[in-house]
Amino acid sequence: MDELDSIFSDDWSDDHRSGLVAVVGRPNVGKSTLINAILGQKIAIVTSKPQTTRQRQLGIHTRDDAQILFVDTPGIHDPRTRLGDYMVKVARDALYDADVILWILDVSQAPRAEDIVIADAIKRAAGSRKVLVLNKIDLVGDDYERCEHLAMIPYDHVFETSASNGTGVRNLIDGLIPLLPLGPRYYPADQVSESNLRFLAAEIIREKIIELTSDEIPYTVAVEISRFREKNDINIIDAVVYVERESQKGIVIGKRGKMIKRIGIDARAELERLLERHVHLETRVKVLKNWRSNEQFMKRVGYVLSKGKKGQSG
């Protein structure tokens, strides 16, 4: 047992289980929504736009008999930029780190070409248990056709869920635990994420931009927190929003600054709920051409791959 194991395993009996569950799927099938539903609180931003999730993010679910480490991954897609390459690599590498692969499929739609690519990647991830989650069952009737989805990979178990309203979530958790290896608790019981507050602040601001601006903006925006400081009962946060073109800057700022003001109001309200204290938020918008292909900048704003637990670069 290593030092980390010994710190958190004092009340952890030999028959308890813990492990890493990689949550994968094509964009916009409900990965982040499902993880938020499992944890009972929001740790991952959720929008209706594909490719919202860009980084590997850990959600920690602990109960008396187990600790499940859910890894929310970017949707696997056909990348066209360095950022896209990074996102797909994050998702693929998560497959090789996982004890269980949780593949979420949207049952309101027939399988797509992207699903076939994901199926091939999952089949190559030897040593991991495979679980299918047929999500969005609230959008189909009781007699919906699921044979196409079930035929895509050999799987250990299949579950039906509606992440948006919580249907089937408890059954999914109960079904995952026997698939995990015996092991220690890696995080304190009350911890639900390993993301720091600067990261969460940047993600919340990016979420509001995606929600409030046009279809063009979500893929070309990055947010960097330049200052995060506590002063008395206020958190002072300065953020820089990067886009790739002047026209995009105009969209984010809006006429007479109305859009950036609305983004700030919505982001500040959610940050105050998260931090449980007042927030002073200042947001600026800058143009950095082709930042999605600028590896140095991407590393600066956190899009950097680290080494996975099984020796994969990820």
Secondary structure, DSSP 8 states (H G I E B T S, - for coil): --HHHHHH-TT--TT-EEEEEEEE-STTSSHHHHHHHHHTS--S---SSTT---S-EEEEEEETTEEEEEEE--------SHHHHHHHHHHHHHHHH-SEEEEEEETTS---HHHHHHHHHHHH-TT-EEEEEEE-GGGS-TT---HHHHTSS--SEEEE-BTTTTBTHHHHHHHHGGGS-B----S-TT--B---HHHHHHHHHHHHHHHHS-TTSGGG-EEEEEEEEEETTEEEEEEEEEESSHHHHHHHH-GGGHHHHHHHHHHHHHHHHHHTSEEEEEEEEEE-TTGGG-HHHHHHTT----B-TTS-B-
